[in-house]
C-alpha cells in the first residue's frame, strides 16, 4: 500500500505554522509498512485542493488529508470532499451530540456555525472528535481510501491512534513484518557515535539504520523486516544488544522516552530527592523535570540564582571564589551544587553556570562555555562543556548535559567519556 499525505492551509505554505502533522502521520504509516509515496502542501483554494486529490489518487492507494475542516469560510476541505466524491452533506446525530457536549463542558452557547460541523459527507464513515468540534471522515471509493482529519495536531493524533491506525491494520494484508525501534543517545556527536559502532553492515546484517541528530542528542532508528513478527523482533533485539555493548553508556532510552522521564523513574524508584540551582538556564532544567507527572515525589526545590548576589545570599557561594575564578567556573559550579543540596537537605544537588551568548564572552571564557556541578553524599564535582554561539540552543544543550550528568551519577557511569 502506498500513501500520499496532503496538508491543507495557507499558514503552512507561508511558514507561519510548522507541518508537524505530516511528520507524525508519516512515522505512523511507516510503522504499518505503508510506503509514503509523497507529501504535499496546498492552499485553502477549492480548485487547487481538488486537483491535488486527483494527483494523489493517481499514484497512491491511501490519501490522508489534514486541515481545512473548521467552521470558518476559509475551511474548504469538506466542500472539496463533497464535490470530489459527488456526494451530499447530512447531519450526523452522534457528531452533533459530541459538539453539544463540548460546548456545555466549557459553558459556551452552541452557535449555528458550530452546529454546521455536524454535517458530514453522506458516504463517509465518521471519525468522532473528543478533543474538538470538527469530525474526521473515512471514505472508500474505487479501491482508494481517503482519510480527512482536522489540522489541529492533538485532535489529529487522537484520530490517528484511536480510529485510523486500527482500521488500516484491518485493511493491510502483510507478507512481511516490519519492526522499528529508536535508540536515544546523548552526550556524543553523530560522527563519534558512528565511528564507535564500527562496521555498520556487519552490525545490521541486512537491517536499516538512520542517524537523526538534534540539539539533545542522536536518535538511532533501526528498521528490520522479516517473514514473521517474532523473527523481526528477535533480530532487532539482537542488533540493539550489539549497539548497547559498544555505546550503551550514551543510550538513555528508546522511542518516546525523555531523559527527564528516565531520571524521574530512577529517582522515584530509589526514593531520592533532588534540588537544582540554575544560573544560565534560568529554570529550564526545572521546567523539564516538572513536565513529568509525579515530579513532586523526587524534586525538592529549584533555585534560579542568576546574579552573583543571589549565588552568595541564597546558595552560600563564596564571594572570594567568585572574585578569584569568576561566576562561570568549575569552583562556582561545585559550590552551587553543594549549596543547593545543603539548604534543601536533598540527596543530590545539581547546578549550572555558563555564558549563553551572543555577548558576554571573552578570549579566556568564550560564549558557550558552561560548567555543571553535581553533589551527593559521596562526591561533589564539576565538569566543563563548550557549546556553540546560539543562546537558545546553548540553554537546551546545557539542560541536556546537566540531566545526563545526573543520569550517569545514578547509574554509576564514569564521566570520563
Secondary structure by P-SEA (a helix, b strand, c coil): cbbbbbbbcccccccccccaaaaaaaaaaaaacccccccccccccaaaaaaaaaaaaacccbbbbbccccccccccaaaaaaaaacbbbbbbaaaaaaaaaaaaaacccccccccccccccccccccccccccbbbbbbbcccbbbbbbbcaaaaaaaaaaccaaaaaaaaccccbbbbbbbbbbccccaaaaaaaacccccccccbbbbbbbcccbbbbbbbbbcccaaaaaaaaaaaaaaaaaaccccccccccccaaaaaaaaaaaabbbbbbbbccccaaaaaaaacccccccccccccccccaaaaaacccccaaaaaacccccaaaaaaaaaaaaaaccccbbbbcccccccccccccccccbbbbbbbcccccbbbbbbbcccaaaaaaaaaaaaaaaaaaaaacccccc
